Amino acid sequence: MSYSVGEVAGFAGVTVRALHHYDEIGLLVPGERTHAGHRRYGDADLDRLQQILFYRELGFPLDEVAALLDDPDADPRAHLRRRHELLTARIERLKKMAAAVEHAMEARKVGINLTPEEKFEVFGDKDPEKYAEETERRWGGTESYAESQRRVARYTKDDWKQIQAEVTAWGESYAALMAAGQAPTSEAAMDLAEAHRQHISKWFFECHVKTHRCLGEMYVSDERFKAFYDSMRPGLAEHLRSAITANADRHTV
């Protein structure tokens, strides 16, 4: 089975002109020619083209691609290993780039004007605006959301470090409470739930008990929020939801 230059161009996603050029420079010389001189590509040619396109995708110039493919000491398995290593390295770089872009988008969304060094120092796993997109989707049209946006737009690096420190300290206290076997309806658990509500009111928006009750449900129903709280201690999200409910009940009695 062999294929014309047009067929190869079609299913390989390259131009006929590129295939002609590869032939002219000796990078990919078709294994057959018709009596009329037309190029015909066999399976071995397609395998070589696949390798060419792989290295080109990674940014290798054509002369280096030719040197790699024509290395007499390299066998097909060596090429596969090399391609796997290059792909793995590129995937890791792209992951880091994507994380950096997402990080910048979150900071930009809340209007924070920090240096790159400050951004990496301040924003971490417990970033209070980590779920800004979800928050906007749920409450973007509310006054609470607008108030939160107004407040955070004024925060400095030290403000965010203080917020982070308070969240960390609260999480440690709540994890210790659970380790001690305190029930969500205990005074200690309700007091920490109230501290959680006051933290939101202090830094983001006036969080009434009814709103706090809704937030507690979201901390359990939304896997991203649940993972955030459970990272402090497994089961903390469920425990906190119940404590928030109990705290809301005692405020409305």
NUSEKOL-264298 format. One record per residue: residue number from 0; x, y, z of N, C-alpha, C in turn. Coordinates in nm, 2 decimals. Layout:
% residues N
SITE  pos    n_xx    n_yy    n_zz   ca_xx   ca_yy   ca_zz    c_xx    c_yy    c_zz
SITE  NUM       X       Y       Z       X       Y       Z       X       Y       Z
...
//
This chain:
% residues 253
SITE  pos    n_xx    n_yy    n_zz   ca_xx   ca_yy   ca_zz    c_xx    c_yy    c_zz
SITE    0    0.09   -0.12    0.00    0.00    0.00    0.00    0.09    0.12    0.00
SITE    1    0.06    0.22   -0.09    0.13    0.34   -0.09    0.03    0.45   -0.12
SITE    2    0.08    0.58   -0.09   -0.01    0.69   -0.09    0.05    0.81   -0.17
SITE    3   -0.04    0.88   -0.23    0.01    1.00   -0.31    0.04    1.11   -0.21
SITE    4    0.11    1.21   -0.27    0.15    1.32   -0.19    0.03    1.40   -0.13
SITE    5   -0.08    1.41   -0.21   -0.20    1.47   -0.17   -0.26    1.40   -0.05
SITE    6   -0.27    1.26   -0.06   -0.33    1.18    0.04   -0.25    1.20    0.17
SITE    7   -0.12    1.19    0.17   -0.03    1.20    0.28   -0.05    1.34    0.35
SITE    8   -0.05    1.45    0.26   -0.07    1.58    0.32   -0.21    1.59    0.39
SITE    9   -0.31    1.52    0.34   -0.44    1.53    0.40   -0.45    1.47    0.53
SITE   10   -0.40    1.34    0.55   -0.42    1.28    0.68   -0.30    1.31    0.78
SITE   11   -0.19    1.37    0.73   -0.09    1.41    0.82   -0.10    1.56    0.87
SITE   12   -0.19    1.63    0.80   -0.21    1.77    0.84   -0.09    1.86    0.80
SITE   13   -0.03    1.83    0.69    0.08    1.92    0.64    0.05    1.96    0.49
SITE   14    0.12    2.05    0.44    0.09    2.10    0.30    0.17    2.01    0.20
SITE   15    0.12    2.01    0.08    0.19    1.94   -0.03    0.33    2.01   -0.05
SITE   16    0.33    2.14   -0.03    0.46    2.21   -0.05    0.56    2.17    0.05
SITE   17    0.52    2.14    0.18    0.61    2.10    0.28    0.67    1.96    0.25
SITE   18    0.58    1.87    0.20    0.63    1.74    0.16    0.73    1.75    0.04
SITE   19    0.70    1.84   -0.05    0.80    1.86   -0.16    0.93    1.91   -0.11
SITE   20    0.93    2.00   -0.01    1.05    2.05    0.04    1.13    1.95    0.12
SITE   21    1.06    1.87    0.20    1.13    1.76    0.27    1.20    1.66    0.17
SITE   22    1.13    1.64    0.06    1.19    1.55   -0.05    1.32    1.62   -0.10
SITE   23    1.31    1.75   -0.13    1.42    1.82   -0.20    1.54    1.83   -0.11
SITE   24    1.52    1.84    0.02    1.64    1.85    0.11    1.68    1.71    0.16
SITE   25    1.62    1.61    0.12    1.65    1.47    0.16    1.61    1.43    0.30
SITE   26    1.52    1.51    0.35    1.46    1.47    0.49    1.36    1.36    0.48
SITE   27    1.28    1.36    0.38    1.18    1.26    0.36    1.16    1.23    0.21
SITE   28    1.24    1.14    0.16    1.24    1.10    0.02    1.14    0.98    0.01
SITE   29    1.03    1.00   -0.07    0.93    0.89   -0.09    1.00    0.76   -0.14
SITE   30    0.95    0.65   -0.09    1.01    0.52   -0.12    0.98    0.48   -0.27
SITE   31    0.88    0.54   -0.33    0.85    0.50   -0.47    0.82    0.62   -0.55
SITE   32    0.83    0.60   -0.68    0.78    0.70   -0.78    0.70    0.62   -0.89
SITE   33    0.60    0.68   -0.94    0.53    0.63   -1.05    0.61    0.65   -1.18
SITE   34    0.57    0.58   -1.29    0.63    0.60   -1.42    0.63    0.75   -1.46
SITE   35    0.53    0.82   -1.41    0.52    0.96   -1.45    0.60    1.05   -1.35
SITE   36    0.67    0.99   -1.26    0.75    1.06   -1.16    0.68    1.11   -1.04
SITE   37    0.55    1.07   -1.02    0.48    1.12   -0.90    0.52    1.04   -0.78
SITE   38    0.53    1.11   -0.67    0.57    1.06   -0.54    0.47    0.96   -0.48
SITE   39    0.52    0.85   -0.43    0.43    0.75   -0.36    0.50    0.72   -0.22
SITE   40    0.42    0.73   -0.12    0.47    0.71    0.02    0.43    0.58    0.08
SITE   41    0.52    0.50    0.13    0.49    0.37    0.19    0.48    0.39    0.34
SITE   42    0.46    0.28    0.41    0.44    0.28    0.56    0.57    0.33    0.63
SITE   43    0.69    0.29    0.58    0.81    0.34    0.64    0.82    0.49    0.62
SITE   44    0.78    0.54    0.51    0.79    0.69    0.49    0.69    0.76    0.59
SITE   45    0.58    0.70    0.61    0.48    0.76    0.70    0.54    0.76    0.85
SITE   46    0.60    0.65    0.88    0.67    0.64    1.02    0.77    0.75    1.03
SITE   47    0.85    0.78    0.93    0.95    0.88    0.93    0.89    1.02    0.94
SITE   48    0.78    1.04    0.86    0.71    1.17    0.87    0.65    1.19    1.01
SITE   49    0.60    1.09    1.07    0.55    1.11    1.21    0.66    1.16    1.30
SITE   50    0.78    1.10    1.29    0.89    1.15    1.37    0.93    1.29    1.34
SITE   51    0.93    1.32    1.21    0.97    1.46    1.17    0.87    1.56    1.23
SITE   52    0.74    1.53    1.22    0.64    1.62    1.27    0.65    1.64    1.42
SITE   53    0.68    1.53    1.49    0.70    1.53    1.63    0.81    1.63    1.67
SITE   54    0.93    1.61    1.61    1.04    1.70    1.64    1.02    1.84    1.60
SITE   55    0.95    1.86    1.49    0.91    2.00    1.45    0.82    2.06    1.55
SITE   56    0.73    1.99    1.60    0.63    2.04    1.70    0.71    2.09    1.82
SITE   57    0.82    2.02    1.86    0.90    2.06    1.97    1.00    2.17    1.94
SITE   58    1.00    2.22    1.81    1.08    2.33    1.78    1.22    2.30    1.72
SITE   59    1.24    2.17    1.69    1.37    2.14    1.63    1.38    2.19    1.49
SITE   60    1.49    2.25    1.45    1.51    2.29    1.31    1.53    2.16    1.22
SITE   61    1.50    2.18    1.09    1.50    2.06    1.00    1.64    1.99    1.00
SITE   62    1.75    2.07    1.00    1.88    2.00    1.00    1.90    1.92    1.12
SITE   63    1.86    1.96    1.24    1.87    1.88    1.36    1.78    1.76    1.35
SITE   64    1.66    1.77    1.30    1.57    1.66    1.28    1.64    1.55    1.19
SITE   65    1.70    1.60    1.08    1.76    1.50    0.99    1.88    1.43    1.06
SITE   66    1.95    1.50    1.14    2.07    1.44    1.22    2.02    1.34    1.32
SITE   67    1.91    1.37    1.39    1.85    1.28    1.48    1.80    1.15    1.42
SITE   68    1.73    1.17    1.31    1.66    1.05    1.24    1.77    0.96    1.17
SITE   69    1.87    1.02    1.12    1.97    0.95    1.05    2.09    0.90    1.13
SITE   70    2.08    0.92    1.26    2.19    0.87    1.35    2.20    0.72    1.34
SITE   71    2.31    0.67    1.29    2.33    0.52    1.27    2.32    0.44    1.40
SITE   72    2.35    0.51    1.52    2.36    0.44    1.65    2.22    0.44    1.72
SITE   73    2.12    0.50    1.66    1.99    0.51    1.73    1.90    0.41    1.66
SITE   74    1.83    0.33    1.75    1.73    0.23    1.70    1.59    0.29    1.72
SITE   75    1.49    0.23    1.67    1.36    0.28    1.68    1.31    0.30    1.83
SITE   76    1.36    0.20    1.92    1.32    0.21    2.06    1.39    0.34    2.12
SITE   77    1.51    0.37    2.08    1.58    0.48    2.13    1.51    0.61    2.10
SITE   78    1.45    0.62    1.97    1.38    0.73    1.93    1.25    0.75    2.01
SITE   79    1.18    0.63    2.04    1.06    0.64    2.12    1.09    0.69    2.26
SITE   80    1.20    0.63    2.32    1.23    0.68    2.45    1.26    0.83    2.46
SITE   81    1.34    0.87    2.35    1.37    1.02    2.35    1.24    1.10    2.33
SITE   82    1.15    1.06    2.25    1.03    1.13    2.23    0.95    1.14    2.36
SITE   83    0.94    1.02    2.43    0.87    1.02    2.55    0.93    1.12    2.65
SITE   84    1.06    1.12    2.67    1.13    1.21    2.76    1.10    1.35    2.73
SITE   85    1.11    1.39    2.60    1.09    1.52    2.55    0.94    1.57    2.58
SITE   86    0.85    1.47    2.55    0.71    1.51    2.58    0.68    1.52    2.72
SITE   87    0.74    1.44    2.81    0.72    1.45    2.95    0.77    1.58    3.00
SITE   88    0.89    1.62    2.96    0.95    1.75    3.00    0.86    1.86    2.96
SITE   89    0.81    1.85    2.83    0.72    1.96    2.78    0.59    1.97    2.86
SITE   90    0.53    1.86    2.89    0.41    1.86    2.96    0.43    1.92    3.10
SITE   91    0.54    1.89    3.17    0.57    1.95    3.30    0.58    2.11    3.29
SITE   92    0.65    2.15    3.18    0.67    2.29    3.16    0.53    2.36    3.13
SITE   93    0.45    2.30    3.05    0.32    2.35    3.02    0.23    2.36    3.14
SITE   94    0.24    2.25    3.23    0.16    2.26    3.35    0.20    2.37    3.44
SITE   95    0.33    2.40    3.45    0.38    2.51    3.53    0.33    2.64    3.47
SITE   96    0.34    2.65    3.34    0.29    2.77    3.27    0.14    2.80    3.30
SITE   97    0.06    2.69    3.28   -0.08    2.70    3.30   -0.11    2.74    3.44
SITE   98   -0.04    2.68    3.54   -0.06    2.72    3.68   -0.03    2.87    3.70
SITE   99    0.08    2.91    3.64    0.12    3.05    3.66    0.02    3.15    3.60
SITE  100   -0.04    3.11    3.48   -0.14    3.19    3.42   -0.27    3.20    3.50
SITE  101   -0.31    3.08    3.55   -0.43    3.08    3.64   -0.41    3.16    3.76
SITE  102   -0.29    3.15    3.82   -0.26    3.23    3.94   -0.27    3.38    3.91
SITE  103   -0.21    3.42    3.79   -0.22    3.56    3.75   -0.36    3.61    3.73
SITE  104   -0.44    3.52    3.67   -0.58    3.55    3.64   -0.66    3.58    3.77
SITE  105   -0.64    3.49    3.87   -0.71    3.51    4.00   -0.67    3.64    4.06
SITE  106   -0.54    3.67    4.06   -0.50    3.79    4.13   -0.55    3.91    4.05
SITE  107   -0.55    3.91    3.92   -0.60    4.02    3.84   -0.75    4.04    3.86
SITE  108   -0.82    3.92    3.88   -0.97    3.93    3.89   -1.01    4.01    4.01
SITE  109   -0.93    4.00    4.12   -0.97    4.07    4.24   -0.89    4.20    4.26
SITE  110   -0.82    4.24    4.15   -0.76    4.37    4.15   -0.64    4.39    4.23
SITE  111   -0.56    4.28    4.26   -0.45    4.29    4.34   -0.33    4.33    4.26
SITE  112   -0.26    4.43    4.30   -0.14    4.49    4.23   -0.02    4.45    4.31
SITE  113    0.04    4.33    4.29    0.16    4.29    4.36    0.26    4.25    4.26
SITE  114    0.39    4.26    4.31    0.50    4.22    4.22    0.49    4.06    4.20
SITE  115    0.56    4.01    4.10    0.56    3.86    4.08    0.61    3.79    4.20
SITE  116    0.72    3.84    4.27    0.77    3.78    4.39    0.66    3.78    4.50
SITE  117    0.59    3.89    4.52    0.49    3.90    4.62    0.37    3.80    4.59
SITE  118    0.34    3.79    4.46    0.23    3.70    4.43    0.26    3.56    4.47
SITE  119    0.39    3.51    4.44    0.43    3.38    4.47    0.44    3.36    4.62
SITE  120    0.47    3.47    4.69    0.48    3.46    4.84    0.35    3.46    4.91
SITE  121    0.26    3.54    4.86    0.13    3.55    4.92    0.03    3.44    4.89
SITE  122    0.02    3.41    4.76   -0.09    3.32    4.72   -0.04    3.17    4.73
SITE  123   -0.11    3.09    4.79   -0.07    2.95    4.81   -0.20    2.86    4.81
SITE  124   -0.18    2.74    4.87   -0.29    2.65    4.87   -0.42    2.70    4.94
SITE  125   -0.40    2.79    5.03   -0.51    2.85    5.11   -0.54    2.99    5.07
SITE  126   -0.52    3.02    4.94   -0.56    3.15    4.89   -0.71    3.18    4.91
SITE  127   -0.75    3.28    4.98   -0.89    3.31    5.00   -0.97    3.34    4.88
SITE  128   -0.90    3.37    4.77   -0.97    3.40    4.64   -0.95    3.29    4.54
SITE  129   -0.91    3.17    4.59   -0.88    3.06    4.50   -1.00    3.02    4.42
SITE  130   -1.12    3.04    4.47   -1.24    3.00    4.40   -1.32    3.13    4.35
SITE  131   -1.25    3.23    4.30   -1.31    3.35    4.26   -1.41    3.33    4.15
SITE  132   -1.37    3.25    4.05   -1.46    3.23    3.94   -1.60    3.17    3.99
SITE  133   -1.59    3.07    4.08   -1.71    3.00    4.13   -1.79    3.10    4.21
SITE  134   -1.72    3.18    4.29   -1.79    3.28    4.37   -1.86    3.38    4.28
SITE  135   -1.80    3.43    4.17   -1.86    3.52    4.08   -1.98    3.46    4.01
SITE  136   -1.97    3.33    3.98   -2.08    3.27    3.91   -2.21    3.26    4.00
SITE  137   -2.18    3.23    4.13   -2.29    3.21    4.22   -2.35    3.35    4.27
SITE  138   -2.26    3.44    4.29   -2.31    3.57    4.36   -2.27    3.70    4.29
SITE  139   -2.23    3.68    4.16   -2.18    3.80    4.09   -2.27    3.92    4.09
SITE  140   -2.40    3.90    4.10   -2.49    4.01    4.09   -2.54    4.06    4.22
SITE  141   -2.48    4.02    4.33   -2.53    4.06    4.46   -2.44    4.17    4.52
SITE  142   -2.50    4.24    4.62   -2.43    4.35    4.68   -2.31    4.29    4.76
SITE  143   -2.33    4.17    4.82   -2.22    4.11    4.90   -2.09    4.09    4.81
SITE  144   -2.12    4.04    4.69   -2.01    4.02    4.60   -1.94    4.16    4.56
SITE  145   -2.02    4.26    4.53   -1.97    4.39    4.49   -1.89    4.45    4.61
SITE  146   -1.94    4.43    4.73   -1.86    4.48    4.85   -1.73    4.41    4.86
SITE  147   -1.73    4.28    4.84   -1.61    4.20    4.85   -1.50    4.25    4.75
SITE  148   -1.55    4.27    4.63   -1.46    4.32    4.52   -1.40    4.46    4.56
SITE  149   -1.48    4.54    4.62   -1.44    4.68    4.66   -1.33    4.67    4.76
SITE  150   -1.35    4.58    4.86   -1.26    4.56    4.97   -1.12    4.51    4.92
SITE  151   -1.13    4.39    4.85   -1.00    4.33    4.82   -0.92    4.41    4.72
SITE  152   -0.98    4.49    4.64   -0.91    4.58    4.55   -0.81    4.67    4.62
SITE  153   -0.84    4.70    4.75   -0.75    4.79    4.83   -0.65    4.72    4.91
SITE  154   -0.65    4.58    4.92   -0.56    4.51    5.00   -0.42    4.51    4.95
SITE  155   -0.33    4.52    5.05   -0.19    4.52    5.02   -0.13    4.38    5.05
SITE  156   -0.01    4.36    5.02    0.06    4.23    5.04    0.05    4.19    5.19
SITE  157    0.07    4.29    5.28    0.06    4.26    5.43   -0.09    4.22    5.46
SITE  158   -0.19    4.28    5.40   -0.32    4.24    5.43   -0.35    4.10    5.39
SITE  159   -0.30    4.06    5.27   -0.32    3.92    5.23   -0.25    3.82    5.32
SITE  160   -0.13    3.86    5.36   -0.05    3.77    5.45   -0.13    3.76    5.59
SITE  161   -0.19    3.86    5.63   -0.27    3.86    5.76   -0.39    3.77    5.74
SITE  162   -0.46    3.78    5.62   -0.57    3.69    5.59   -0.53    3.55    5.59
SITE  163   -0.42    3.52    5.53   -0.36    3.38    5.52   -0.33    3.33    5.66
SITE  164   -0.27    3.41    5.74   -0.23    3.37    5.88   -0.35    3.34    5.96
SITE  165   -0.46    3.42    5.94   -0.58    3.40    6.02   -0.65    3.27    5.98
SITE  166   -0.65    3.24    5.85   -0.71    3.12    5.79   -0.63    3.00    5.85
SITE  167   -0.50    3.01    5.84   -0.42    2.89    5.89   -0.44    2.87    6.04
SITE  168   -0.44    2.97    6.12   -0.46    2.96    6.26   -0.60    2.90    6.29
SITE  169   -0.70    2.95    6.22   -0.84    2.90    6.24   -0.84    2.75    6.20
SITE  170   -0.78    2.71    6.09   -0.78    2.57    6.05   -0.71    2.48    6.15
SITE  171   -0.61    2.53    6.21   -0.54    2.45    6.31   -0.62    2.43    6.43
SITE  172   -0.69    2.54    6.47   -0.78    2.53    6.59   -0.90    2.43    6.56
SITE  173   -0.95    2.44    6.44   -1.07    2.35    6.41   -1.02    2.21    6.40
SITE  174   -0.90    2.18    6.35   -0.85    2.04    6.34   -0.83    1.99    6.48
SITE  175   -0.78    2.07    6.57   -0.75    2.03    6.71   -0.89    2.00    6.78
SITE  176   -0.99    2.08    6.75   -1.12    2.06    6.81   -1.18    1.92    6.76
SITE  177   -1.16    1.89    6.64   -1.21    1.76    6.59   -1.13    1.64    6.65
SITE  178   -1.00    1.66    6.66   -0.91    1.56    6.72   -0.95    1.53    6.86
SITE  179   -1.00    1.63    6.93   -1.04    1.62    7.07   -1.18    1.55    7.08
SITE  180   -1.25    1.53    6.97   -1.38    1.46    6.97   -1.50    1.55    6.99
SITE  181   -1.48    1.68    6.97   -1.59    1.78    6.99   -1.69    1.76    6.88
SITE  182   -1.82    1.76    6.92   -1.93    1.75    6.83   -1.95    1.88    6.76
SITE  183   -2.01    1.88    6.64   -2.04    2.01    6.57   -2.13    2.10    6.65
SITE  184   -2.21    2.04    6.73   -2.31    2.12    6.81   -2.25    2.16    6.94
SITE  185   -2.13    2.13    6.97   -2.07    2.18    7.09   -2.04    2.33    7.09
SITE  186   -2.03    2.39    7.21   -2.01    2.53    7.21   -1.88    2.57    7.14
SITE  187   -1.77    2.49    7.16   -1.64    2.52    7.10   -1.65    2.52    6.95
SITE  188   -1.73    2.42    6.89   -1.74    2.41    6.75   -1.82    2.53    6.69
SITE  189   -1.93    2.56    6.76   -2.01    2.67    6.72   -1.93    2.81    6.73
SITE  190   -1.85    2.82    6.83   -1.77    2.94    6.84   -1.67    2.95    6.73
SITE  191   -1.61    2.84    6.68   -1.52    2.85    6.57   -1.60    2.87    6.44
SITE  192   -1.72    2.82    6.43   -1.80    2.85    6.31   -1.83    3.00    6.31
SITE  193   -1.86    3.06    6.43   -1.89    3.20    6.44   -1.76    3.28    6.40
SITE  194   -1.64    3.23    6.45   -1.52    3.30    6.41   -1.50    3.30    6.26
SITE  195   -1.54    3.19    6.20   -1.53    3.18    6.05   -1.62    3.28    5.98
SITE  196   -1.74    3.30    6.04   -1.83    3.40    5.98   -1.78    3.54    6.00
SITE  197   -1.72    3.57    6.12   -1.67    3.70    6.15   -1.55    3.73    6.06
SITE  198   -1.47    3.63    6.03   -1.35    3.65    5.94   -1.40    3.69    5.80
SITE  199   -1.51    3.63    5.75   -1.56    3.67    5.62   -1.61    3.81    5.63
SITE  200   -1.68    3.84    5.74   -1.74    3.98    5.75   -1.63    4.08    5.76
SITE  201   -1.52    4.05    5.83   -1.41    4.14    5.85   -1.34    4.17    5.72
SITE  202   -1.32    4.07    5.64   -1.23    4.09    5.52   -1.30    4.10    5.39
SITE  203   -1.42    4.04    5.38   -1.48    4.04    5.25   -1.62    4.10    5.24
SITE  204   -1.72    4.06    5.31   -1.85    4.12    5.31   -1.92    4.08    5.43
SITE  205   -2.03    4.16    5.46   -2.11    4.13    5.58   -2.18    4.00    5.57
SITE  206   -2.13    3.90    5.64   -2.18    3.76    5.62   -2.29    3.74    5.73
SITE  207   -2.41    3.75    5.70   -2.52    3.72    5.79   -2.54    3.57    5.81
SITE  208   -2.60    3.53    5.92   -2.61    3.39    5.95   -2.68    3.31    5.84
SITE  209   -2.78    3.37    5.78   -2.85    3.30    5.67   -2.75    3.27    5.55
SITE  210   -2.67    3.37    5.52   -2.57    3.36    5.41   -2.47    3.25    5.45
SITE  211   -2.43    3.26    5.58   -2.33    3.17    5.63   -2.38    3.02    5.62
SITE  212   -2.51    3.00    5.65   -2.57    2.87    5.64   -2.56    2.82    5.49
SITE  213   -2.58    2.91    5.39   -2.57    2.87    5.25   -2.43    2.83    5.22
SITE  214   -2.33    2.91    5.27   -2.19    2.88    5.24   -2.16    2.75    5.30
SITE  215   -2.21    2.71    5.42   -2.18    2.58    5.48   -2.22    2.47    5.39
SITE  216   -2.34    2.48    5.33   -2.39    2.38    5.24   -2.30    2.37    5.11
SITE  217   -2.25    2.48    5.06   -2.16    2.48    4.95   -2.03    2.41    4.98
SITE  218   -1.98    2.43    5.10   -1.85    2.37    5.14   -1.85    2.22    5.13
SITE  219   -1.97    2.16    5.14   -1.99    2.02    5.13   -2.03    1.97    4.99
SITE  220   -2.12    2.05    4.92   -2.17    2.01    4.79   -2.07    2.03    4.68
SITE  221   -1.98    2.13    4.69   -1.89    2.16    4.59   -1.76    2.10    4.62
SITE  222   -1.71    2.00    4.53   -1.59    1.93    4.56   -1.47    2.01    4.58
SITE  223   -1.46    2.12    4.51   -1.34    2.21    4.53   -1.33    2.27    4.67
SITE  224   -1.45    2.32    4.72   -1.45    2.38    4.85   -1.43    2.27    4.95
SITE  225   -1.49    2.15    4.93   -1.48    2.04    5.02   -1.33    2.00    5.04
SITE  226   -1.26    1.99    4.92   -1.12    1.95    4.92   -1.04    2.05    5.00
SITE  227   -1.07    2.18    4.99   -1.00    2.29    5.06   -1.01    2.27    5.21
SITE  228   -1.13    2.25    5.26   -1.15    2.23    5.40   -1.10    2.10    5.45
SITE  229   -1.12    1.99    5.37   -1.08    1.86    5.42   -0.92    1.85    5.41
SITE  230   -0.86    1.94    5.34   -0.71    1.94    5.34   -0.66    1.98    5.48
SITE  231   -0.74    2.05    5.56   -0.70    2.09    5.70   -0.71    1.97    5.79
SITE  232   -0.81    1.89    5.77   -0.83    1.76    5.84   -0.94    1.69    5.77
SITE  233   -0.93    1.56    5.74   -1.03    1.48    5.67   -1.16    1.49    5.75
SITE  234   -1.27    1.52    5.67   -1.40    1.53    5.73   -1.44    1.67    5.79
SITE  235   -1.34    1.77    5.78   -1.37    1.90    5.83   -1.48    1.97    5.77
SITE  236   -1.49    1.96    5.63   -1.60    2.03    5.56   -1.74    1.99    5.62
SITE  237   -1.76    1.86    5.63   -1.89    1.81    5.69   -1.91    1.86    5.83
SITE  238   -1.81    1.85    5.91   -1.81    1.90    6.05   -1.85    2.05    6.06
SITE  239   -1.78    2.12    5.97   -1.80    2.27    5.97   -1.94    2.30    5.93
SITE  240   -1.99    2.23    5.83   -2.12    2.26    5.78   -2.22    2.25    5.89
SITE  241   -2.21    2.14    5.97   -2.30    2.11    6.08   -2.28    2.22    6.19
SITE  242   -2.16    2.26    6.21   -2.13    2.36    6.32   -2.19    2.50    6.27
SITE  243   -2.18    2.53    6.15   -2.23    2.65    6.09   -2.39    2.65    6.11
SITE  244   -2.45    2.54    6.08   -2.59    2.52    6.10   -2.63    2.54    6.24
SITE  245   -2.56    2.48    6.33   -2.59    2.49    6.48   -2.57    2.63    6.52
SITE  246   -2.46    2.70    6.47   -2.44    2.84    6.51   -2.55    2.93    6.46
SITE  247   -2.59    2.91    6.34   -2.70    2.99    6.28   -2.83    2.97    6.36
SITE  248   -2.85    2.85    6.40   -2.97    2.82    6.48   -2.97    2.90    6.61
SITE  249   -2.86    2.90    6.68   -2.85    2.96    6.81   -2.86    3.12    6.79
SITE  250   -2.83    3.17    6.68   -2.84    3.31    6.65   -2.98    3.35    6.61
SITE  251   -3.06    3.26    6.57   -3.20    3.29    6.52   -3.31    3.25    6.62
SITE  252   -3.26    3.19    6.73   -3.36    3.14    6.84   -3.42    3.26    6.91
//
